[in-house]
Amino acid sequence: MGKKITLSVIKADIGGFVGHSNVHPECLETAGGILAGSPLLIDYHVTHVGDDINLIMTHELGKNNGEIHQLAWNTFLSCTAVAKKLKLYGAGQDLLADSFSGNVKGMGPGVAEMEFEERASEPVIVYMADKTEPGAWNFPVYKMFADPFNTIGLIIDPSMHQGFLFEVRDLIDHKKVTFSCPEEMYDMLVFIGAPGRYCIKSVYQKGTNEIAATSSTQRLNLMAGRYVGKDDPVLIVRCQSGLPAVGEALEPFANPHLVSGWMRGSHSGPLMPVSVDASTPTRFDGPPRVVALGFQLNDGKLHGPQDFFADVAYDLARQKANEIANYMRSMGPFEPHRLHLDEMEYTTMPSVSKRLKDRFEKV
C-alpha cells in the first residue's frame, strides 16, 4: 500500500466585496498567507467563486481531521477580521459558532474531502458554485456517472461498464442510502430529482469501492434556523482510468440546468459555467455561477489550476444561461422563479401568514 493523500476543499462566505459579488483581494491574501505557513499541508490553492473563499488543500491526515479543520476555521476567522475592518457586507456570515469544536461540519463552512492512493496519473476537478445549494450537483453528477448520452465511457470503457454506486443523503431526516446504477437508476431518480432535500454525497467505483466524487452537503439555513444565505457548495471529481474522462465530467455544464438560490437564496435560475475571473454574480445577485479548476496531483502537489470554464466552448452555455435568466426574471415574485413555499420559511412568509391568519375565513 502506498501512502494515502487527502484532498480537502473547505469554503466559507466571510464577507462580500461589493455586496455579494466578489471576495476582497486582501481576504484572499490573508488566507494564502496562513495556509503557506502551515506545516500540516503538502500543498494548497486559495481561490474564490463569487463571494466565497475556497481553500483547496492536500495533506496526509485523513478526512475530518481536527487540525486541518482548525486550520480552515482559523483562516476564515482571520479573513472575517479583515472583512470587518473593511466593512464588507455580511462579514463572517458562514461562521455560525463562536468557537471551534473540532470539526467545521455543522459550523457553517462547506466541506468536501476524499482520501485515496494516487494512481499513476491523478487528474481531479474541483467544482465550486455560488448562489445555490448542494442539490445543484445532483443533475451534473448523475449525468457524469450514470448517463451514457453524456459519458460514452459507460458504454465503451470495460472498466466503467458495470456502473457506479451513489450515496444519497436526506438532508431533512439526516439519513443516507446507497443506490447501485444502472440497475437502481429509476429508484434513485425518484429521490435526487428533489434536490432541495436529497443530495448525492459521494460516488464510488463498483467492486473496489474506490472514491470517485464527493460533495459538500451542508444546509446553512437548516443549521442556523434562520436565513443566512445559500450554501454555495463544492464538489471534487476524480477523472480518467475507469472514471469519467475530464471532458465527460465537464460536459453536463454545457447545458445550464435550473438550481435554487440566486437573489436572497429564494429564486430558481440557470447555473452558469464561468472562469474564476467571471465568477462575480451581479445581475439580481446572479445568475448562479459554477467554476471548475483542474489539477494534476503528484505526491500530493497540486499542479494547476487549469480554469476549465474559461474555454470559449462554454460561450453558448453562458448565452443560453443569460436567455434563461431573462425568462425566469420576467416572472418576478411568482413561482417557479420564486422558490416554492417550503423553501421560503426563512423569509417574511411566516410573519405575514401569522399576521393575516385571523382574516382567513372558512369557505
C-alpha positions as CSV (number, residue, x, y, z in Angstrom):
1,M,0.0,0.0,0.0
2,G,1.3,3.4,-0.9
3,K,0.7,6.5,1.2
4,K,-2.8,8.0,1.0
5,I,-3.4,11.6,0.1
6,T,-6.3,13.6,1.4
7,L,-7.8,16.3,-0.7
8,S,-9.9,18.8,1.4
9,V,-11.9,21.6,-0.1
10,I,-13.4,23.9,2.5
11,K,-15.3,27.1,1.7
12,A,-17.0,29.9,3.5
13,D,-18.6,33.3,2.8
14,I,-16.8,35.6,5.3
15,G,-18.0,38.9,3.7
16,G,-18.7,40.1,0.1
17,F,-17.0,42.8,-2.0
18,V,-19.1,44.6,-3.2
19,G,-22.4,43.3,-1.8
20,H,-22.5,39.6,-2.6
21,S,-20.4,39.7,-5.8
22,N,-16.8,39.1,-5.0
23,V,-14.0,38.5,-2.4
24,H,-11.7,41.4,-1.5
25,P,-8.1,40.7,-2.6
26,E,-6.9,41.3,1.0
27,C,-9.0,38.4,2.2
28,L,-7.5,36.1,-0.3
29,E,-4.0,37.2,0.5
30,T,-4.7,36.7,4.2
31,A,-5.9,33.1,3.6
32,G,-3.0,32.3,1.4
33,G,-0.5,33.6,3.9
34,I,-2.0,31.4,6.7
35,L,-2.0,28.3,4.6
36,A,1.5,28.9,3.3
37,G,2.8,29.0,6.9
38,S,1.1,25.7,7.9
39,P,3.3,22.6,8.4
40,L,0.2,20.4,8.1
41,L,-0.2,20.8,4.3
42,I,1.6,19.2,1.4
43,D,0.1,21.9,-0.9
44,Y,-2.8,24.4,-1.2
45,H,-4.6,26.7,-3.5
46,V,-6.7,29.6,-2.4
47,T,-9.4,30.8,-4.8
48,H,-13.0,32.2,-4.8
49,V,-16.3,31.8,-6.6
50,G,-18.4,34.9,-6.2
51,D,-18.2,36.0,-2.5
52,D,-17.0,32.6,-1.2
53,I,-13.4,31.9,-0.3
54,N,-12.4,28.3,-1.2
55,L,-9.4,26.6,0.4
56,I,-8.1,23.6,-1.6
57,M,-5.6,21.6,0.5
58,T,-3.7,18.4,0.3
59,H,-2.3,16.5,3.3
60,E,-1.8,13.1,4.8
61,L,-4.0,13.4,7.9
62,G,-7.3,11.9,6.5
63,K,-10.8,13.1,6.4
64,N,-12.4,15.0,9.2
65,N,-9.0,15.8,10.7
66,G,-9.3,18.2,13.6
67,E,-6.1,20.0,12.9
68,I,-7.0,20.6,9.2
69,H,-10.5,21.8,10.1
70,Q,-9.0,24.0,12.8
71,L,-6.6,25.5,10.2
72,A,-9.5,26.3,7.9
73,W,-11.6,27.7,10.8
74,N,-8.7,30.0,11.9
75,T,-8.2,31.0,8.3
76,F,-11.8,32.1,8.0
77,L,-11.7,33.9,11.3
78,S,-8.7,35.9,10.2
79,C,-10.4,36.7,6.9
80,T,-13.5,37.7,8.8
81,A,-11.4,40.2,10.8
82,V,-10.2,41.7,7.6
83,A,-13.7,41.8,6.2
84,K,-14.9,43.6,9.4
85,K,-12.1,46.1,9.1
86,L,-13.0,46.8,5.5
87,K,-16.8,46.9,6.4
88,L,-17.5,44.2,3.9
89,Y,-21.1,43.1,3.6
90,G,-22.1,40.0,5.6
91,A,-18.8,39.7,7.4
92,G,-18.5,36.3,8.9
93,Q,-21.9,35.1,7.8
94,D,-21.0,31.5,7.3
95,L,-19.4,31.1,10.7
96,L,-22.3,30.0,12.8
97,A,-20.4,29.3,16.0
98,D,-18.4,31.4,18.4
99,S,-15.7,28.8,19.0
100,F,-14.2,25.8,17.1
101,S,-15.5,22.4,18.3
102,G,-13.1,20.0,16.5
103,N,-14.8,19.8,13.1
104,V,-16.2,22.6,10.9
105,K,-19.1,20.4,9.8
106,G,-22.3,21.9,11.2
107,M,-20.5,25.2,11.9
108,G,-21.2,26.9,8.6
109,P,-18.4,26.2,6.2
110,G,-19.0,23.8,3.3
111,V,-16.7,20.7,3.3
112,A,-15.8,18.1,0.6
113,E,-13.0,15.7,1.4
114,M,-11.7,12.5,-0.1
115,E,-8.8,10.2,0.8
116,F,-7.1,8.0,-1.8
117,E,-3.9,6.4,-3.0
118,E,-2.7,8.4,-6.0
119,R,-2.9,6.4,-9.3
120,A,-0.2,6.5,-12.0
121,S,-2.0,9.7,-13.2
122,E,-4.4,11.5,-10.9
123,P,-6.4,14.3,-12.6
124,V,-9.0,15.9,-10.4
125,I,-11.6,18.6,-10.9
126,V,-12.7,20.9,-8.1
127,Y,-16.1,22.5,-8.8
128,M,-17.2,25.4,-6.8
129,A,-20.6,27.1,-7.0
130,D,-22.1,30.4,-5.8
131,K,-25.7,31.5,-5.1
132,T,-27.0,27.9,-5.0
133,E,-27.4,24.9,-2.7
134,P,-25.8,21.3,-2.6
135,G,-28.6,19.8,-4.6
136,A,-27.3,21.8,-7.6
137,W,-24.8,18.9,-8.1
138,N,-27.4,16.1,-8.4
139,F,-28.1,16.7,-12.1
140,P,-24.5,17.0,-13.3
141,V,-23.2,14.2,-11.1
142,Y,-25.9,11.9,-12.4
143,K,-25.0,12.9,-15.9
144,M,-21.3,12.2,-15.3
145,F,-21.6,8.8,-13.7
146,A,-25.0,7.4,-14.9
147,D,-26.0,8.9,-18.3
148,P,-24.4,7.3,-21.4
149,F,-25.6,10.2,-23.5
150,N,-23.2,12.3,-21.5
151,T,-20.5,9.8,-20.6
152,I,-19.7,7.4,-23.5
153,G,-17.3,5.6,-21.3
154,L,-20.2,3.9,-19.6
155,I,-20.8,2.1,-22.9
156,I,-17.3,1.6,-24.4
157,D,-14.9,1.5,-21.5
158,P,-14.8,-2.0,-20.0
159,S,-13.7,-0.6,-16.6
160,M,-16.8,1.7,-16.4
161,H,-19.4,-0.5,-18.0
162,Q,-20.6,-2.0,-14.7
163,G,-21.7,1.4,-13.4
164,F,-21.2,3.2,-10.1
165,L,-22.5,3.4,-6.5
166,F,-24.2,6.6,-5.4
167,E,-24.5,7.6,-1.8
168,V,-27.6,9.9,-1.4
169,R,-28.3,11.9,1.7
170,D,-31.6,13.0,3.1
171,L,-30.8,16.5,4.4
172,I,-34.0,16.8,6.4
173,D,-34.1,13.4,8.2
174,H,-30.3,13.1,8.3
175,K,-30.3,9.6,6.7
176,K,-28.3,8.1,3.8
177,V,-28.9,5.4,1.2
178,T,-26.7,3.9,-1.5
179,F,-28.0,3.1,-5.0
180,S,-26.3,0.8,-7.5
181,C,-26.6,2.2,-11.0
182,P,-27.6,1.5,-13.7
183,E,-29.9,-1.2,-12.1
184,E,-31.4,1.1,-9.4
185,M,-31.3,4.2,-11.5
186,Y,-35.1,4.7,-11.6
187,D,-35.4,4.4,-7.9
188,M,-32.5,6.8,-7.4
189,L,-34.1,9.4,-9.7
190,V,-37.3,9.4,-7.6
191,F,-35.1,11.0,-4.8
192,I,-32.4,13.0,-6.5
193,G,-35.0,14.8,-8.6
194,A,-35.9,16.6,-5.4
195,P,-32.6,18.3,-4.8
196,G,-33.8,20.6,-2.0
197,R,-33.9,17.5,0.2
198,Y,-32.0,14.7,-1.3
199,C,-28.4,15.2,-2.4
200,I,-25.7,12.9,-4.0
201,K,-23.0,13.0,-1.4
202,S,-20.5,10.6,-3.0
203,V,-19.9,8.3,-5.9
204,Y,-17.8,5.1,-5.7
205,Q,-16.4,2.6,-8.2
206,K,-18.2,-0.8,-8.0
207,G,-16.0,-3.7,-6.9
208,T,-13.2,-1.6,-5.5
209,N,-15.4,0.9,-3.6
210,E,-12.8,3.5,-4.6
211,I,-14.0,7.1,-4.1
212,A,-14.8,8.8,-7.4
213,A,-16.6,12.0,-6.4
214,T,-17.7,13.8,-3.3
215,S,-19.6,17.0,-2.5
216,S,-20.5,19.3,0.4
217,T,-24.0,18.8,1.7
218,Q,-24.2,21.4,4.4
219,R,-27.5,23.3,4.5
220,L,-26.8,26.6,6.3
221,N,-30.4,27.6,6.9
222,L,-31.2,24.2,8.4
223,M,-28.2,24.6,10.7
224,A,-28.8,28.2,11.7
225,G,-32.6,28.1,11.8
226,R,-32.7,31.5,10.0
227,Y,-31.8,32.8,6.6
228,V,-28.1,33.2,6.3
229,G,-27.6,32.8,2.5
230,K,-27.4,29.8,0.3
231,D,-24.8,27.1,0.9
232,D,-22.6,27.6,-2.2
233,P,-21.4,24.0,-2.5
234,V,-18.2,22.4,-3.6
235,L,-17.6,19.1,-5.5
236,I,-14.5,17.0,-6.1
237,V,-14.4,14.6,-9.1
238,R,-11.5,12.3,-10.0
239,C,-11.1,11.6,-13.7
240,Q,-9.9,9.0,-16.2
241,S,-8.7,5.4,-15.8
242,G,-12.1,3.8,-15.1
243,L,-13.7,7.1,-14.1
244,P,-15.3,9.7,-16.4
245,A,-12.8,11.5,-18.7
246,V,-12.2,15.1,-17.9
247,G,-14.3,16.1,-20.9
248,E,-17.1,13.8,-19.7
249,A,-17.0,15.3,-16.2
250,L,-17.3,18.8,-17.7
251,E,-19.9,18.1,-20.3
252,P,-23.1,18.4,-18.1
253,F,-22.4,22.1,-17.6
254,A,-22.6,22.8,-21.3
255,N,-26.4,22.8,-20.9
256,P,-27.3,25.1,-17.9
257,H,-29.8,23.5,-15.6
258,L,-32.1,25.3,-13.1
259,V,-30.9,25.5,-9.5
260,S,-32.3,27.1,-6.3
261,G,-30.6,30.2,-4.9
262,W,-29.9,33.4,-6.8
263,M,-31.3,36.6,-5.2
264,R,-31.7,36.2,-1.4
265,G,-31.5,32.5,-1.9
266,S,-35.1,32.4,-2.9
267,H,-35.2,32.0,-6.6
268,S,-34.7,29.4,-9.4
269,G,-32.1,30.3,-12.1
270,P,-29.6,28.7,-14.5
271,L,-26.2,27.5,-13.3
272,M,-23.8,29.5,-15.5
273,P,-20.3,27.9,-16.1
274,V,-17.7,30.7,-15.9
275,S,-14.0,31.3,-15.3
276,V,-12.8,32.4,-11.9
277,D,-12.5,35.9,-13.2
278,A,-16.1,35.9,-14.4
279,S,-17.5,34.3,-11.2
280,T,-18.8,37.7,-9.9
281,P,-22.6,37.3,-9.8
282,T,-24.1,40.8,-10.2
283,R,-27.4,40.5,-12.1
284,F,-30.1,40.2,-9.4
285,D,-27.0,38.9,-7.5
286,G,-26.7,36.2,-10.1
287,P,-27.4,34.2,-12.1
288,P,-25.8,31.3,-10.0
289,R,-22.2,30.5,-11.1
290,V,-20.0,27.4,-11.2
291,V,-16.3,27.3,-11.8
292,A,-14.2,24.2,-12.5
293,L,-10.5,24.1,-11.6
294,G,-8.4,21.1,-12.9
295,F,-5.4,19.9,-11.0
296,Q,-2.9,17.1,-11.8
297,L,-1.9,15.6,-8.4
298,N,1.7,14.4,-8.0
299,D,2.7,13.2,-4.5
300,G,0.1,15.5,-3.1
301,K,1.3,18.5,-5.1
302,L,-1.5,20.4,-6.8
303,H,-0.2,21.1,-10.3
304,G,-2.6,23.7,-11.8
305,P,-5.1,25.0,-11.8
306,Q,-6.5,24.8,-15.3
307,D,-9.6,27.1,-15.3
308,F,-11.8,24.8,-17.5
309,F,-14.8,27.1,-18.0
310,A,-12.6,29.9,-19.3
311,D,-12.8,27.9,-22.6
312,V,-14.7,29.5,-25.4
313,A,-16.5,26.2,-25.8
314,Y,-18.8,27.3,-23.0
315,D,-19.7,30.6,-24.6
316,L,-23.0,29.2,-25.9
317,A,-23.8,27.8,-22.4
318,R,-23.3,31.3,-21.0
319,Q,-25.5,32.8,-23.7
320,K,-28.2,30.2,-23.0
321,A,-27.9,30.8,-19.3
322,N,-28.5,34.6,-19.9
323,E,-31.5,33.8,-22.0
324,I,-32.9,31.5,-19.3
325,A,-32.2,34.2,-16.7
326,N,-34.1,36.8,-18.8
327,Y,-37.1,34.4,-19.0
328,M,-37.1,33.4,-15.3
329,R,-36.7,37.1,-14.2
330,S,-39.8,38.1,-16.2
331,M,-41.9,36.1,-13.6
332,G,-40.7,38.3,-10.7
333,P,-42.3,37.1,-7.4
334,F,-44.2,34.3,-9.0
335,E,-43.3,30.6,-8.8
336,P,-41.4,28.8,-10.3
337,H,-39.0,31.8,-10.4
338,R,-39.6,32.3,-6.7
339,L,-39.0,29.1,-4.8
340,H,-41.9,27.1,-3.6
341,L,-43.4,27.7,-0.1
342,D,-41.5,25.2,1.9
343,E,-38.2,26.8,0.8
344,M,-39.5,30.3,1.9
345,E,-39.6,29.6,5.6
346,Y,-36.6,31.9,6.3
347,T,-38.2,34.9,4.6
348,T,-41.2,37.2,5.5
349,M,-43.6,34.4,4.6
350,P,-44.1,33.1,8.2
351,S,-44.6,36.6,9.7
352,V,-47.1,37.6,7.0
353,S,-49.0,34.4,7.4
354,K,-49.2,34.9,11.2
355,R,-50.3,38.5,10.9
356,L,-53.2,37.6,8.4
357,K,-54.3,34.3,9.9
358,D,-57.4,35.8,11.5
359,R,-58.5,37.2,8.2
360,F,-58.8,33.8,6.5
361,E,-62.4,32.6,6.6
362,K,-63.7,29.1,6.0
363,V,-65.1,28.7,2.5
